[in-house]
Amino acid sequence: MTTTDMSMGKITFYEEKNFQGRSYECMSDCSDMTSYLSRCQSCRVESGCFMVYDRTNYMGNQYFMKRGEYSDYQNMMGMRDCIRSCRMIPMHRGQFRMKIYERENFGGQSHELMEDCDNMMDRYRMNDCQSCNVMDGHWLMYEQPQYRGKQMYMRPGEYRSFRDMGMSGMKFMSMKRIMDSCY
């Protein structure tokens, strides 16, 4: 049995570093933060986990943020632009299942994951992943082994082409479950 609770997150964004200046508190998804803050240079995640995006409508570079204080997140994460949108990641309890495919439209070699994979090439001899089907849980995919590099948040659903999602040219080499430990 799987449970998901949407009421478990709170993040506060600040215009200046070190939690200074105007602030905007968010407890759900926000597709466009530009009407609340002109810029964002620090944030505090009081509870839950969030993906933040450097473009509106959950587009652009993505960054995973769990409970903690980020007094100067731009320097910590190498983020050049402002946070423009954020998405709360719902808590998930239950099993995790994702099937990854070597090619778009669920083609080529495939493997089902139920646990984290720190290096897709070493474990499955796959050098690319271009589509997937997330059956259970929420996952982070990373462009480099050992959970490094650019990230992409995957919630339950079918993803036929990462290229069509604006991830053209990116390879994903490791996958990690988003566990309830961040709540």
C-alpha positions as CSV (number, residue, x, y, z in Angstrom):
1,M,0.0,0.0,0.0
2,T,1.2,3.5,-0.9
3,T,0.5,6.7,0.9
4,T,1.2,10.3,-0.2
5,D,0.7,13.3,2.0
6,M,0.7,16.7,0.3
7,S,0.6,18.8,3.5
8,M,4.1,18.2,4.8
9,G,6.3,21.0,3.3
10,K,7.3,24.6,4.0
11,I,10.0,26.6,2.3
12,T,10.8,30.3,2.7
13,F,12.6,32.3,0.0
14,Y,14.5,35.5,0.7
15,E,15.6,38.2,-1.7
16,E,19.0,38.6,-0.1
17,K,21.8,36.3,1.2
18,N,21.6,35.2,4.8
19,F,17.8,35.2,5.0
20,Q,17.6,39.0,4.6
21,G,15.2,41.2,2.6
22,R,11.7,40.5,1.5
23,S,10.5,36.9,1.9
24,Y,8.0,34.6,0.3
25,E,6.7,31.5,2.2
26,C,5.5,28.6,0.2
27,M,3.8,25.4,1.3
28,S,2.8,24.0,-2.2
29,D,3.8,24.2,-5.8
30,C,4.5,27.6,-7.2
31,S,4.9,27.9,-11.0
32,D,6.0,31.5,-11.1
33,M,7.6,33.3,-8.1
34,T,8.5,36.5,-10.0
35,S,5.4,38.3,-8.8
36,Y,6.4,37.7,-5.1
37,L,10.2,38.3,-5.3
38,S,12.4,40.1,-7.8
39,R,15.3,37.8,-6.9
40,C,16.1,35.0,-4.5
41,Q,19.5,34.5,-2.9
42,S,18.8,32.4,0.1
43,C,16.1,30.0,1.4
44,R,15.1,27.9,4.4
45,V,13.4,24.6,4.1
46,E,11.5,24.1,7.4
47,S,9.9,20.8,6.5
48,G,9.6,18.5,3.5
49,C,11.5,18.3,0.3
50,F,11.3,20.6,-2.7
51,M,12.6,20.8,-6.3
52,V,13.5,24.4,-7.2
53,Y,13.8,25.5,-10.9
54,D,15.7,28.4,-12.4
55,R,12.8,29.1,-14.9
56,T,9.1,29.5,-14.4
57,N,6.7,26.6,-14.9
58,Y,9.1,24.0,-13.5
59,M,11.5,24.4,-16.4
60,G,15.3,24.8,-16.6
61,N,17.9,23.5,-14.2
62,Q,16.5,21.7,-11.2
63,Y,17.9,21.5,-7.7
64,F,16.7,19.2,-4.8
65,M,16.4,20.9,-1.4
66,K,15.6,19.1,1.8
67,R,15.2,20.4,5.3
68,G,18.0,22.9,6.1
69,E,19.2,26.4,5.7
70,Y,20.7,27.7,2.4
71,S,22.2,31.1,3.3
72,D,23.8,31.5,-0.2
73,Y,22.5,28.7,-2.3
74,Q,23.8,30.2,-5.5
75,N,27.4,29.7,-4.5
76,M,26.7,26.4,-2.8
77,M,25.0,24.9,-5.9
78,G,26.7,26.8,-8.7
79,M,23.3,28.2,-9.6
80,R,23.7,31.2,-11.8
81,D,20.1,32.4,-12.0
82,C,17.3,33.0,-9.5
83,I,14.8,30.4,-8.4
84,R,11.7,31.1,-10.5
85,S,9.5,28.2,-9.5
86,C,9.3,25.4,-7.0
87,R,7.5,22.1,-6.6
88,M,6.9,20.3,-3.3
89,I,7.7,16.6,-3.4
90,P,5.0,14.7,-1.6
91,M,5.9,12.2,1.1
92,H,5.8,8.6,-0.2
93,R,5.7,5.5,1.9
94,G,5.6,2.2,0.2
95,Q,7.6,0.6,-2.5
96,F,9.7,2.3,-5.2
97,R,9.7,1.0,-8.8
98,M,11.0,2.6,-11.9
99,K,11.8,1.0,-15.3
100,I,14.6,2.7,-17.3
101,Y,15.1,2.3,-21.0
102,E,18.1,2.9,-23.2
103,R,16.2,4.6,-26.0
104,E,13.2,7.0,-26.4
105,N,9.7,5.5,-26.4
106,F,10.7,2.7,-24.1
107,G,13.0,1.1,-26.6
108,G,16.3,-0.8,-26.3
109,Q,17.7,-2.4,-23.2
110,S,15.6,-2.0,-20.1
111,H,15.9,-2.6,-16.4
112,E,13.6,-2.3,-13.4
113,L,14.9,-0.5,-10.3
114,M,13.5,-0.8,-6.8
115,E,16.6,0.7,-5.1
116,D,19.1,3.4,-5.7
117,C,21.6,2.9,-8.6
118,D,24.9,4.8,-8.1
119,N,26.3,3.9,-11.6
120,M,24.1,2.7,-14.4
121,M,27.0,1.7,-16.6
122,D,28.7,-0.5,-13.9
123,R,25.4,-2.2,-12.8
124,Y,23.5,-2.7,-16.1
125,R,26.1,-2.0,-18.8
126,M,23.8,0.8,-20.1
127,N,25.6,3.9,-21.2
128,D,22.4,5.9,-21.8
129,C,18.8,6.3,-20.5
130,Q,16.4,8.2,-22.7
131,S,13.0,7.2,-21.3
132,C,11.5,5.7,-18.2
133,N,8.3,4.6,-16.5
134,V,8.0,5.5,-12.8
135,M,5.5,3.1,-11.3
136,D,5.9,3.9,-7.6
137,G,7.6,6.6,-5.6
138,H,9.5,9.7,-6.4
139,W,13.1,9.6,-7.9
140,L,16.0,11.9,-8.7
141,M,18.0,11.2,-11.8
142,Y,21.6,12.5,-12.1
143,E,23.7,13.1,-15.1
144,Q,26.8,11.6,-13.5
145,P,27.5,8.5,-11.5
146,Q,27.5,8.7,-7.7
147,Y,24.5,11.1,-7.7
148,R,26.4,14.1,-9.0
149,G,25.7,16.7,-11.7
150,K,22.5,18.0,-13.0
151,Q,19.3,16.5,-11.6
152,M,15.8,15.7,-12.9
153,Y,12.8,15.0,-10.6
154,M,10.7,12.0,-11.7
155,R,7.3,11.5,-10.2
156,P,5.0,8.6,-11.1
157,G,4.2,8.5,-14.8
158,E,5.5,7.7,-18.2
159,Y,8.4,9.7,-19.7
160,R,8.7,8.7,-23.4
161,S,11.5,11.2,-24.3
162,F,13.8,13.2,-22.0
163,R,14.8,15.2,-25.1
164,D,11.2,16.4,-25.5
165,M,11.3,17.4,-21.9
166,G,14.1,19.9,-22.6
167,M,16.8,17.5,-21.5
168,S,18.4,17.2,-25.0
169,G,22.0,15.9,-24.9
170,M,21.8,15.0,-21.2
171,K,22.7,11.5,-20.1
172,F,21.5,10.1,-16.8
173,M,24.0,7.8,-15.1
174,S,22.6,7.4,-11.5
175,M,19.1,7.3,-9.9
176,K,18.1,7.8,-6.3
177,R,14.8,7.3,-4.4
178,I,13.5,10.3,-2.5
179,M,12.9,8.7,0.8
180,D,10.6,9.9,3.6
181,S,13.8,10.6,5.7
182,C,13.8,14.2,4.4
183,Y,10.5,14.9,6.1
